[in-house]
Amino acid sequence: MKKIIKSFVSQISSKDSNFKEFKKFQKIIGYNFSNPSLLIAALTHTSREPLNTKGSLFERMEFLGDSILGLIVSEELFLEYPEYSEGELSKLKSKIVSRKMLALVSSNLKLKTVIIFNNDSTGKGGLNSLLSNTMESLICAIYLDGNIETTRKFVKQFVLKNYSIHLKKGHLTDYKSKLQEHTQSEFQATPDYHIQKAEGPEHEKMFTIQVTIKDEIYGLGKGPSKKAAQQDAARHACKKLGL
Protein backbone atom coordinates (compact mmCIF):
# COMPACT_ATOMS: atom_id res chain seq x y z
CA MET A 1 0.00 0.00 0.00
CA LYS A 2 2.93 2.35 0.71
CA LYS A 3 4.06 2.08 -2.92
CA ILE A 4 0.56 2.91 -4.16
CA ILE A 5 0.27 6.04 -2.02
CA LYS A 6 3.83 7.17 -2.71
CA SER A 7 3.02 7.10 -6.42
CA PHE A 8 0.62 10.00 -5.87
CA VAL A 9 3.27 12.23 -4.34
CA SER A 10 4.53 13.26 -7.78
CA GLN A 11 1.23 15.12 -8.24
CA ILE A 12 2.22 17.64 -5.57
CA SER A 13 3.79 20.87 -6.74
CA SER A 14 6.82 22.02 -4.75
CA LYS A 15 6.86 25.56 -6.12
CA ASP A 16 5.31 26.92 -2.91
CA SER A 17 7.60 24.89 -0.66
CA ASN A 18 9.90 26.68 1.73
CA PHE A 19 12.64 24.09 2.14
CA LYS A 20 14.43 26.14 4.79
CA GLU A 21 11.32 26.18 6.95
CA PHE A 22 10.78 22.47 6.31
CA LYS A 23 14.29 21.73 7.61
CA LYS A 24 13.54 23.68 10.79
CA PHE A 25 10.24 21.85 11.16
CA GLN A 26 11.93 18.44 10.87
CA LYS A 27 14.21 19.43 13.76
CA ILE A 28 11.17 20.41 15.83
CA ILE A 29 9.43 17.07 15.28
CA GLY A 30 12.66 15.10 15.63
CA TYR A 31 12.27 13.27 12.36
CA ASN A 32 14.16 13.73 9.08
CA PHE A 33 12.39 12.53 5.97
CA SER A 34 14.26 10.26 3.58
CA ASN A 35 11.69 11.30 0.98
CA PRO A 36 10.99 15.05 1.53
CA SER A 37 8.23 14.94 -1.07
CA LEU A 38 6.13 13.01 1.45
CA LEU A 39 6.43 15.88 3.91
CA ILE A 40 5.49 18.36 1.18
CA ALA A 41 2.48 16.23 0.29
CA ALA A 42 1.37 16.05 3.93
CA LEU A 43 1.58 19.82 4.37
CA THR A 44 -0.04 20.79 1.06
CA HIS A 45 -3.70 21.42 1.80
CA THR A 46 -6.39 20.49 -0.73
CA SER A 47 -6.78 24.17 -1.62
CA ARG A 48 -3.25 24.20 -3.08
CA GLU A 49 -3.26 20.82 -4.80
CA PRO A 50 -3.13 20.71 -8.64
CA LEU A 51 -6.55 20.83 -10.27
CA ASN A 52 -5.83 17.67 -12.25
CA THR A 53 -5.36 15.60 -9.08
CA LYS A 54 -7.64 12.56 -9.03
CA GLY A 55 -8.91 12.69 -5.50
CA SER A 56 -7.30 14.83 -2.84
CA LEU A 57 -3.95 13.37 -1.74
CA PHE A 58 -4.08 15.52 1.40
CA GLU A 59 -7.46 14.06 2.37
CA ARG A 60 -6.30 10.52 1.59
CA MET A 61 -3.24 10.97 3.81
CA GLU A 62 -5.47 12.50 6.48
CA PHE A 63 -7.70 9.41 6.29
CA LEU A 64 -4.82 6.96 6.73
CA GLY A 65 -3.14 9.11 9.40
CA ASP A 66 -6.34 9.14 11.44
CA SER A 67 -6.42 5.32 11.43
CA ILE A 68 -2.73 5.01 12.31
CA LEU A 69 -3.11 7.49 15.17
CA GLY A 70 -6.15 5.60 16.46
CA LEU A 71 -4.29 2.29 16.40
CA ILE A 72 -1.22 3.61 18.24
CA VAL A 73 -3.25 5.44 20.90
CA SER A 74 -5.48 2.37 21.40
CA GLU A 75 -2.46 0.10 21.87
CA GLU A 76 -0.75 2.45 24.31
CA LEU A 77 -3.90 2.95 26.41
CA PHE A 78 -4.58 -0.81 26.38
CA LEU A 79 -1.14 -1.40 27.92
CA GLU A 80 -1.18 1.60 30.28
CA TYR A 81 -4.61 0.99 31.83
CA PRO A 82 -5.19 -2.79 32.23
CA GLU A 83 -7.93 -2.05 34.78
CA TYR A 84 -10.02 0.11 32.40
CA SER A 85 -13.18 -1.18 30.76
CA GLU A 86 -13.78 -0.92 26.99
CA GLY A 87 -16.03 2.09 27.59
CA GLU A 88 -13.44 3.90 29.70
CA LEU A 89 -10.70 3.24 27.13
CA SER A 90 -12.91 4.47 24.28
CA LYS A 91 -13.82 7.65 26.14
CA LEU A 92 -10.18 8.46 26.90
CA LYS A 93 -9.06 7.63 23.37
CA SER A 94 -11.70 9.92 21.83
CA LYS A 95 -10.33 12.84 23.84
CA ILE A 96 -6.71 12.14 22.92
CA VAL A 97 -7.37 11.88 19.16
CA SER A 98 -9.86 14.77 19.18
CA ARG A 99 -9.58 17.91 17.08
CA LYS A 100 -8.90 19.91 20.25
CA MET A 101 -5.96 17.76 21.28
CA LEU A 102 -4.39 17.68 17.82
CA ALA A 103 -4.79 21.44 17.50
CA LEU A 104 -3.01 21.91 20.85
CA VAL A 105 -0.17 19.64 19.71
CA SER A 106 0.10 21.41 16.36
CA SER A 107 0.47 24.78 18.12
CA ASN A 108 3.42 23.44 20.10
CA LEU A 109 4.99 22.20 16.85
CA LYS A 110 4.36 25.55 15.09
CA LEU A 111 2.64 23.56 12.37
CA LYS A 112 0.73 26.53 10.97
CA THR A 113 3.98 28.15 9.80
CA VAL A 114 4.69 25.33 7.32
CA ILE A 115 1.22 24.43 6.00
CA ILE A 116 0.74 25.33 2.34
CA PHE A 117 -2.86 26.54 2.04
CA ASN A 118 -5.09 29.37 0.87
CA ASN A 119 -5.96 31.70 3.73
CA ASP A 120 -9.66 31.68 2.88
CA SER A 121 -9.91 27.88 2.77
CA THR A 122 -9.88 26.85 6.44
CA GLY A 123 -13.45 25.61 6.02
CA LYS A 124 -16.37 25.43 8.43
CA GLY A 125 -14.24 23.97 11.20
CA GLY A 126 -11.89 26.94 11.18
CA LEU A 127 -8.20 26.91 11.96
CA ASN A 128 -8.42 24.08 14.50
CA SER A 129 -9.89 21.82 11.85
CA LEU A 130 -7.11 22.68 9.41
CA LEU A 131 -4.43 22.05 12.03
CA SER A 132 -5.87 18.74 13.26
CA ASN A 133 -6.36 17.46 9.70
CA THR A 134 -2.77 18.37 8.85
CA MET A 135 -1.55 16.59 11.99
CA GLU A 136 -3.22 13.41 10.75
CA SER A 137 -1.70 13.89 7.29
CA LEU A 138 1.72 14.41 8.88
CA ILE A 139 1.37 11.20 10.89
CA CYS A 140 0.60 9.39 7.64
CA ALA A 141 3.72 10.88 6.02
CA ILE A 142 5.97 9.73 8.87
CA TYR A 143 4.48 6.24 8.63
CA LEU A 144 4.99 6.05 4.86
CA ASP A 145 8.52 7.42 5.05
CA GLY A 146 9.50 5.30 8.03
CA ASN A 147 7.43 2.60 9.69
CA ILE A 148 4.92 2.06 12.49
CA GLU A 149 7.61 2.31 15.17
CA THR A 150 8.95 5.68 14.00
CA THR A 151 5.35 6.88 13.94
CA ARG A 152 4.72 5.48 17.41
CA LYS A 153 7.75 7.40 18.70
CA PHE A 154 6.34 10.66 17.26
CA VAL A 155 2.84 10.05 18.65
CA LYS A 156 4.16 9.13 22.11
CA GLN A 157 6.43 12.19 22.23
CA PHE A 158 3.99 14.81 21.01
CA VAL A 159 0.45 13.48 21.45
CA LEU A 160 0.54 11.07 24.38
CA LYS A 161 3.26 12.65 26.51
CA ASN A 162 1.25 15.54 27.97
CA TYR A 163 -2.37 14.54 27.41
CA SER A 164 -2.97 14.08 31.16
CA ILE A 165 -1.98 17.72 31.75
CA HIS A 166 -4.52 18.90 29.17
CA LEU A 167 -7.15 16.65 30.77
CA LYS A 168 -6.52 18.11 34.23
CA LYS A 169 -6.72 21.65 32.89
CA GLY A 170 -10.01 20.86 31.15
CA HIS A 171 -8.66 21.57 27.67
CA LEU A 172 -10.23 18.38 26.31
CA THR A 173 -13.56 18.57 28.14
CA ASP A 174 -16.71 18.66 26.01
CA TYR A 175 -18.41 21.47 27.90
CA LYS A 176 -21.40 21.61 25.53
CA SER A 177 -22.33 18.00 26.29
CA LYS A 178 -21.65 18.50 29.99
CA LEU A 179 -23.86 21.58 30.11
CA GLN A 180 -26.65 19.97 28.09
CA GLU A 181 -26.76 16.89 30.33
CA HIS A 182 -27.06 19.13 33.38
CA THR A 183 -29.71 21.47 31.97
CA GLN A 184 -31.86 18.60 30.72
CA SER A 185 -31.73 17.05 34.17
CA GLU A 186 -32.13 20.21 36.27
CA PHE A 187 -34.05 22.61 34.01
CA GLN A 188 -35.81 20.19 31.63
CA ALA A 189 -34.45 22.38 28.84
CA THR A 190 -31.48 22.59 26.49
CA PRO A 191 -29.05 25.53 26.18
CA ASP A 192 -29.47 28.03 23.34
CA TYR A 193 -26.46 29.58 21.61
CA HIS A 194 -26.66 33.00 19.96
CA ILE A 195 -23.99 34.66 17.81
CA GLN A 196 -23.23 38.14 19.16
CA LYS A 197 -20.31 39.06 16.89
CA ALA A 198 -18.30 37.71 13.96
CA GLU A 199 -15.24 39.90 13.50
CA GLY A 200 -12.09 39.83 11.38
CA PRO A 201 -11.13 38.57 7.90
CA GLU A 202 -12.56 35.26 6.68
CA HIS A 203 -9.40 33.24 7.44
CA GLU A 204 -9.04 34.73 10.95
CA LYS A 205 -12.65 35.18 11.98
CA MET A 206 -13.37 35.54 15.70
CA PHE A 207 -16.85 34.62 16.94
CA THR A 208 -18.53 35.77 20.14
CA ILE A 209 -21.41 33.57 21.26
CA GLN A 210 -23.82 33.84 24.18
CA VAL A 211 -25.42 30.82 25.84
CA THR A 212 -28.81 31.07 27.53
CA ILE A 213 -30.98 28.64 29.46
CA LYS A 214 -34.67 29.46 29.49
CA ASP A 215 -33.82 32.96 28.24
CA GLU A 216 -31.38 33.63 31.09
CA ILE A 217 -27.76 34.40 30.15
CA TYR A 218 -25.25 31.92 31.60
CA GLY A 219 -22.08 32.53 29.61
CA LEU A 220 -20.28 34.38 26.85
CA GLY A 221 -17.57 32.71 24.79
CA LYS A 222 -15.11 33.53 22.02
CA GLY A 223 -13.33 31.38 19.46
CA PRO A 224 -11.98 31.13 15.89
CA SER A 225 -15.03 29.06 14.89
CA LYS A 226 -18.65 28.83 15.98
CA LYS A 227 -18.01 25.47 17.63
CA ALA A 228 -15.02 26.80 19.57
CA ALA A 229 -16.98 29.86 20.73
CA GLN A 230 -19.90 27.65 21.79
CA GLN A 231 -17.52 25.45 23.80
CA ASP A 232 -16.06 28.51 25.49
CA ALA A 233 -19.53 29.86 26.30
CA ALA A 234 -20.55 26.46 27.68
CA ARG A 235 -17.37 26.40 29.78
CA HIS A 236 -18.31 29.73 31.39
CA ALA A 237 -21.85 28.46 31.96
CA CYS A 238 -20.56 25.29 33.63
CA LYS A 239 -18.35 27.40 35.89
CA LYS A 240 -21.30 29.61 36.82
CA LEU A 241 -23.38 26.53 37.64
CA GLY A 242 -20.54 25.02 39.70
CA LEU A 243 -20.10 22.00 37.44
Sequence and secondary structure as in RCSB ss.txt:
>XXXX:A:sequence
MKKIIKSFVSQISSKDSNFKEFKKFQKIIGYNFSNPSLLIAALTHTSREPLNTKGSLFERMEFLGDSILGLIVSE
ELFLEYPEYSEGELSKLKSKIVSRKMLALVSSNLKLKTVIIFNNDSTGKGGLNSLLSNTMESLICAIYLDGNIET
TRKFVKQFVLKNYSIHLKKGHLTDYKSKLQEHTQSEFQATPDYHIQKAEGPEHEKMFTIQVTIKDEIYGLGKGPS
KKAAQQDAARHACKKLGL
>XXXX:A:secstr
 HHHHHTTGGGS  TT  HHHHHHHHHHHT   SSHHHHHHHHB GGGS TT SS HHHHHHHHHHHHHHHHHHH
HHHHH TT  HHHHHHHHHHHTSHHHHHHHHHHTTGGGT B  TT   TTHHHHHHHHHHHHHHHHHHHHS HHH
HHHHHIIIIITTHHHHHHTTTT  HHHHHHHHHHHHTSS  EEEEEEEES GGG EEEEEEEETTEEEEEEEESS
HHHHHHHHHHHHHHHTT 
